[in-house]
Amino acid sequence: MTDPTGDAAAAPASVPTPPPTANTGAVSAFGRELTPEKKVPRKQVLSWAMWDWATQPFNTTILTFVWVALYLTSWQFLDPALAAQGVLEDGTRMSCVSAEYIDSAYCGGLADLSAWWGWANFAAGILILVLAPVLGQQADARGNKKKWLVGATLTLALIQFVLFFIEADPAYFWWGAFAVALGAVVNEIGGVNYNAMLVEVSTRATIGRVSGLGWGFGYLGGVVSLLLCVPLVLGLSGDPLAYKLVALICGAWTIVFAIPLFLNVPEAPAPPGAPRAGLFSSYRVLALDLVKLFRTSRPTFWFLLASAVYRDGLAGVFAFGAVLAAQGFGFTTIEVMIFGLAANVVAGVSTLIAGRFDDLFGSRAVIVTALSGLVAMAVFVFFARDLGTIVFWIGGLVLSAFVGPAQASSRGLLARVTPAGMQGEIFGLYATTGRVASFLSPAAWALFIGAFGAIIYGVLGIGLILLVGLVLLLLVRLPKHVRA
């Protein structure tokens, strides 16, 4: 059996490499291909996967479960008089999915904060739309993906340190929102180069497991980082200082745990004859490469378009899920953080398991199953909402079990069908069209809330985007999966 890391148990070097065909899943249109017999040291694989662990506190603690959900979009950034209206006689705050309070000025203020956070994500998405493809292309051509990754990682850590200075005051809301959104931009640009290095630490037989290993490390890293932050947030009882210290912890974490990748994963040389152009002329090169991609690797081209929709839906789950729990279902601080811990454990375990299914049954089968489950859970959460918080616990944890496998298998599928020598550029397009909640998900979230006047309707918007993405994926003709 092939070892997941491609180490000592890899197939012997004497086994000849089969010629690339439409059914092998190998990438060969532009040169180098994934091979089943190369040996990748376990140390390199684990060091590569540690980057997911290193950056996950930003995704889990800052973006999803703590800093944005419990601080930036909370009553602390409302006008004090408006915030006071949300306090009930027993000292608790209004639940904004309750029919009794759904039309209150307080719940309207929280809905506005959530919508504004969506616009900040939109601005971040525009930056990624402009920068990610050409930066990825230049990293391919110059053979410096690792340098871009190091720079992005250090910048991400610096941005998290800057969040220490965001005060709990409406005047600071946009400063905080744009700082976190800029962090998402930098993280995504780093992810372009990180994802592009996947083919350098895996083989055709192990790419699904290695990709799943990275996602699994990330989710488990999210669990540990949340465990570090829980006593801090609870001990300071919602004091803004708690969230400031959380940002410092996350920044330090990012630097420390990214070091193994910096030291142990080598940079692959640029492919011979790769075009090198300036930033602005890179857009012309990009357009020519897209035409070439369409002509020579249409499954890659169409998969990028289909994944643009459903991965934006996945981004919406991350961007607004904890906000819905805290500001919609009325989860307390401890409930949100416990939910975050449980969700990351479920996502991490399911992603590691799904990596095996990916290599056995193919990435497409895993993605279709995951998206179907996500759509079903979005509908369940909406129609069963009157049953209270138990609905979000059940639906949210099942959602978590599907999100990770969909992400990991999408990365593995793209790596399988991407022409060699274009990994950085293609993953730049992947970042541009997919993970950023900048267009489809925020628009659907805001439109559904605006049309029906309550936060809970936003979940239908996210579910609709996931459903459309699933249908588009089913229409894409991908190479038949063959177990390596």
N, C-alpha and C positions, 0 to 999 in steps of 0.2 A: 504493500500500500504506500502511495506517495505521501511523504510527510507534508503537513500544511505549510511549513516554512520553506520547502524545497531544499532542505539540508541533506543530511547523510542518506536519507531514504529516497532521494530523487532517483529517477531512472538512470541506468548506466549510460555513460557518454557514448558507448558503442552503438546504441540504438539510433538508427538513421532518422533524421527529421523528415516526416512526410511532406510532400509538396503541398503548398497552400491551395486549398480549393474552397469553393463557396460553402462547404459544409463543415470545415474544420474549425471555424471561428478564429483562425489565425489572422493577423493583420500583416499584409505584405504588399499592398499597393504601392508604397513609397519606399520600400527597402526592408529594414530589419523587421523580424516577426517574433512573436512569442513562441518559444520552443519548449517541448516537454522534458528535455533531458538536461538542461543547464542546471548547475548547482548554485543556489543562493544561500549564503551563510545565514544560519538562524539569527545571529546577532544583527545582521542588516535588516531582516524582516521585522524583528521585535523593535528595533530602533526606529524604523519607519512607522510602525503602528503607534509608537509612543507619541507621535505628533498629535494624533487624534486625542490621546489622553491629555496632552499638554494644553490644547486649545478648547477642550470641552467645557471647562468652567466658564469661559466666556459665553458659550452657547447655552449651557444649562443654567448657570447661576445668574449671569448678567442678563442675557436676552430673554430667558424663558421663565424661570421659577422664582427668582428673588428680586433682582434689582429693578427690572421693568415692571413686573407684575405686582410686586408688593410696595414699590417705592414710587417710580416715575409715573405710573398711571393710577396711583392711589389718591385718596382724599387729601394727602399731604400736599399735593400740588394744585388743589382747588383753592379758591378764595375762602378765607377762614369762615366767613359768614355762611357761605354755601356748604362748606364741609360740616358745620355745626348742625345743619338741617338734617343730615343723614344719621344722627345719633338718636337711637330709640330710648325709651324710658329705662330699660334695663341695662343701658350702657353699650349695647351692641349696635351695629350699623345695619342699615336697610339692605335687604337682598334684592338686587335689581332684576331678578327673573320672576319675582313675585308680582302678581297682578295688582296687589295693593300699593306697591311703590314704583311700579315700572315707569309711570309717567311723571314722577317727581322731578323737581329741579335738580336735586342731588344726583339722581341716577342719570339725568341728562348731562350733567357735568362730567360724570365718569365716562359716559359714552363719547363725549367730545374728546377727552384725553386719549381714549383708545383710537378714535379716528385720526387725531393728530399724530399719534405714534405711527399709524399706517402711512401718513403722508411723509414722515421722516424716512420710513422704509422705502417709499417711492423715490425720494431723492437719492438714497443710497443706490438703488437699483439703476438709476440713470448713470451714475458714475461707473458702475460695473459694466453696464451696457457699452459704455464708451471705451473703457480701459482694458477689461479682462481679455478680450480676444487678441488684441495686438500685443499686449504684454506677454501673453502666453506664446504667441508666435515668435516674438523676439527671444524669449527664453529658449525656445526650441532651436532657433537659428544660431544663437551664440553659445549654446551649451552651458547656460548659467541658471538653470531652474533652481538649483540649490541656493544660489546667492539671493534670488528673489524670495525664496521661502524664508531664509534667515532674516532678511530685511523686513518682510511682512510680519514675521513672528515677533520681532523686537518692537515694531511699531504698535502691534496689537497690545503688547504688554504695557507700553507707554500710555496708550489711550485708557486702559483700565486704571492706571494710576491717576490719570486726570479726573476720573469720575469721583475721586475723593473730595473734589472741590465743588461738587454740585449740591447746593443747599436745598432743603425742603421748602421751596417757595415758588409760586406760580411764575415769577420772573426768570427762574432758572430752568423751567420745563424744556424750552427749545434748545438750550445749551446741552442739557442732558440727553435729549432725544437725538440731536445731531451727533453728539460724541459717540453714543452707542451705535448709531447708524453708520458712522465713519468706521467704527471698529468692525462692523459687519462687512464693509467694503474691503478693508485690509485683510480680514480673515478669509474672505472669498478669493482674493488675489493670491494669498498664500495657498489656499486650497487648490487653486488651478495647478500650481506647480507640484504640490504634494500628490494630487491625484495623477498627474502626468508621470510621476516617478513610480507608480504602481507596477508598470510593466518591467521596471528594472529590479524589482524585488520579488517577482513571482514568475511562474511558468504557465503555459497554457493549461496544465492540469491543476494548478493550485490558485489561479487568480481569484476565483470566487471565495475561497477560504481566506486568502490573505486580505482581500478587500473587507470581508466580514470581520476578520480579526481587528482591523483598524477601527471599524465602527463599534465593535464590541468593547475594545479598549476605551473608546471615547465615552460610551454610555457608563461603563463602570467607573471611569474617571469622574464623570458627573456625579455619581453616587458618593464617592469619597469627598469631593469638594463640597457637596451639599451637607454632608455629615460634619465637616469642619465649620460650616457657616450656621447651622441650626442653633447651637448653643450661644453663638455670638448674637444672632438676631433676637432670640428669645430672652437672653440675659439682659439685653438693653431695652427690651419691651417696645420695639418699634422706633426707638430713638434713631434719628437720621445718621448718627455716628456709626450705628451698626452696619448700615448699607455702605457707608464710606469705607469702613474697614474690610467689608466683603470685597469691594473692588480692589483694594490693595492686595489681599490674599490671592485673588484670581490672577492679578498681574504677575506676582512673584511665581505662582504656580506655572504659568505659561512659560516663563524663562527657564526655570529649573528643569522641567520635564521635556523640553524641546532639545536639550543638550545632546542626548544620545543620537538623534537624527543628525544634528550638526557634525558630530564626530565620526559616526560609523557608516553612514550611507553615502557611497561615492556618487559623484556627478557623472552622468553618461555624456560622452562627447557629442557635439553637434553632428548631425548627418552630413555626409559629403555633399557639397553643392547647395546647401540650404541657403535661401536668399536672406541677405542682411540689409535691412532698410531702416531709415529713420522712423520716428514715431508716426508722422503724418503720412509718409509714403507707405507705411505698413498697412494702411487701410486699403490701398490699391492691391497690395500683395494679398491681403485677406480676401478681397473680392475674387481675385483670380483663383485662390486656393479653394474657395467655396464652389466655384464653377467646376474646378477639377475634382473636388470631392463628390459633387453631384454626378459627374460623368463616370467616375471610377469606383465609388463606394457609396452607392445610393442608400443601402441600409443605414449607414452611419448618418447620412444627411437627414433622412426621414425620421430616424430615431431621435435626433436632436430636436426636431420640431415637435414630435409627440411628447417627449419628456419635458419640453418647455411648459406644457400645461400641467401635467400631473405633479411635477416636482415643485411647481409654484403652489399647488395645493398642499404638498407636504410642508413647504415653508410656512404656509398659513397656519397649519396645525401647531408649529413651533411658535410662530409669532404671536398668536392670539389665544392659544389653548389655556395657558395659565391666567391670562387676563380674564377670560370667560369664567374660570373657576373662582378667582378672587373677587372680581367686580360684578359678575353675573350671578353665580350660585352662592356668593357670600361666604366662600371658604375663609377661615381664619388664617392668620400667618402660619401657625403650626400645621394646619391642615394642608395648606399649599406646599409647604416644605416636605411633609411626609408623603404627599402625593408625588412630588418631584422625585423623592428617593425611590418610591415603589415603581414609578414609571421608568426610571433609568435602569433599575434592576431588570424589569421585564423586557425593556428594549435591548439591553445588552445581551441577555441570555438568548432571546429570540433571534438576534442578529448573528450570534455565533452559530446557532443551530442552522439558521437559514443559509449560512455560507456553505454548509455541507449539501443542503438540498440544491443550492445553485449549481454546484459542480456535478451533481447527479442528474438533475432534471432540466437544468438550464436557467439562465437569468430571467428570461421572459416569463416562464411559468411562475417563478417566485413573485415577480412584480405584479402580474395579473391577479394572483391570489391575494396579495397584500392590498392592492388598490380596491378590490371588491370588498374586503373586510373593512377598510376605512370608510367607504361610502355607506355601508350598512350601519356602522357605528355612529356616523354623523346623523343619520336619520333617527336612530334609536335615541340619542341624546336629546334631540329636539322634541320628539313626540312623547317621550317619557319624562319630560322635565318637571312635571307637577309632582313627581314622586320624591323630589328633593335631591340632596347632595349624593345619595347613593347612586343615582343615575350617572353622575359625572365620574364617580369612582369606577364604576363598572365600564362605562363606555370609554373613559379616558385611558384606563389600563389596557383595554383591548386595542385601542388606537395605537398605544405605545408599542404593543407587540407587533404591529404591522408596519409602522413607519420605518424602523431601522432596517428590516429586510428589504423594503422597497428602495431605500437609499443605497444600501451596499450593493444590491444586485444591479441597480442602474449604473453605478460606477463600474462594476465588473463587466456588464454588457457593453458599455461604451468602449472600455479598454480592449475588448475582444474584437470589435468591429472598426476600430480606429486605425487608419493607415500609419505604419511606423514612421517616425520622424516628424509626426504632426501632433504628438500627444499633448504638448503644452497648448498649442493653438486650439485643438478640438476641445480640450477641457476648459479652455477659456470661453469658448462658445457655450459649453455645458454650464459653466457658472453664470454666464450672461442670461441664458434662457430658462434656467431652472430654479436654483435654490433660493434666489432672492425674492422675497415677498414684496415686489415693487409695483406690480401692475395688476395681474389677475386676482390674486387672493385679497390684497387690500381693497381693491375696487369692489369685489363681490362682498367682502365683509362690510364695508362702509355702506354700499348700496342697500343691502338687505336690512341693515340696522336703520338706515335713514328711511326706507320705505315702510317698515313695520314698527319703528320706534322703540325697539328693545334689543339689548345685547344678544340675547339667545338666538335671534334670527340670523346672526352672523355665521353660526355653525352650518346653516343651510347653504350659505354662499360658498363656504369652503368645500362642503360636500359636493356641490355642483361642479366646481373646478376639478375635483378628483374624478368625478364621473366622466366628464368630457375628456380628460386625459386618458382614462382607461379605454374609452371607445377609440380614441385616436391611436393608441398603442396597438390595439387589436387589428388595426388596418395596416400596420407597418409590416412589410415582408422582411423578416430577419432570417439569417442562415439557420438551418436546422441544427439543434444542439446535438453534438456527438461527444460522449464522455471520452476525455483524453486518457 
